[in-house]
């Protein structure tokens, strides 16, 4: 894993593949892998939940920041019944030419750092 983040309620662990660009979501109370999906073209280098746990942002070695609906990602029922992959909430947030090193989500704002 290239990055990890725990949801504010302590129920979910998000992890990003350092080479695969995939995101993984585990239920911490059971240890079960609840969901995984393709998120970036290169490795995932940064992850952050917002303060309510509704949103998850991922940053990658591809220089992209992608916002995800954590509520949808954590909904096991929709994951079992839907065959569509999880899609980002918005278009990619770009502007970095280097890998994203850190993310912070607070009050409907996202800050990112690339080194």
N, C-alpha and C positions, 0 to 999 in steps of 0.2 A: 504494500500500500504506500502511496505517495503522500496522502493526507487523510486526516480523520477529524470528525466533529461529532459531538454528542448533543442531542436535542435538549432544550432548556428543561424539559420535564424529566429528563434522564431515561426515557424509554427507548430511544433509537440511537444507533451509531451509524453514521455515514462514513464510508471510506472510499477513497479513489485509487484506481489502479495506476501505479507509477509508470507502467509502459503501455497498458491496454487502452487507457482513456475511458474505462468503464467506471460507473458509480455503483456502489454496493450499499445496501441498507439492511442492517441487522436489528432484530428485536433483542434488546438487551436482557429482558426478563427471561427469555427462552434460549437465547444464543442462536436462533434460527435466522438464516439468510432469507429476508422477506422479499427482496427485489434486487435486480441488477439491470443496468441499461447502459447503452453507449452514450457517452456524454461529450467526449472531446476526441479530436483527431490524433492527439498525442497524450502523454500522461497527465493525470490529474495532480495538480501541485498544491491546491488550496481549497478548503471547504469552510463554510460558515452557515449556521442557522441564524434566523432573526430571533429577536428576544421572545417572541411568542411561539416559535417553532413552526410557523405556518409556511415559511419559505426557506429554501436552501440555495446557496450560491456556490458554484464550483468554478475554480480557475484552473487553467491548464498550461502545459508547456507550449501549446499552440498560441498563447497570448490572449485567449478568449476568456470572458467571464460570462457564465450562463446562469440565469435564474430559474429555479424549479419550484413547483408547488409541492412542498413537503407533505401537505395534507393528502394530496392525491397519491404521492409516492408511498405513504404509510398506510393507505387504504387497501388492505389485503383483498377485500371482496372485489373491488374494481380491477385489481391486478389479475385475479383469477378469471374474471368474466370478459375482460378486454384483451384482444389480440394486438391492439395498436401499441407501439412503443410510447413510452413517456416522452413528451415533447417539452422543450423549454417554455416558460411563460411568455417570454418576449424574444425579439431578435437578439442575437449575440451582442454583448457589449464588448467592443473592441477598442483599439487604440494603443494596446501594448505591443511592442515588437519583441519583448523578452518574455520568458515564462512568468506567469502570475505567482507571486511568492506569498501573499497574504490577502485575506478578505475580511471585511467587517460589515455586517448588516445591522443597522439601527434606524428606527423610525422611518421606514420606507426609503432609506438611502443605502447605497452600497459604496464602500470605499475599497479600492484595490491598489496593490503595490506590485510592481514588477521589477525584478532585479536581473 
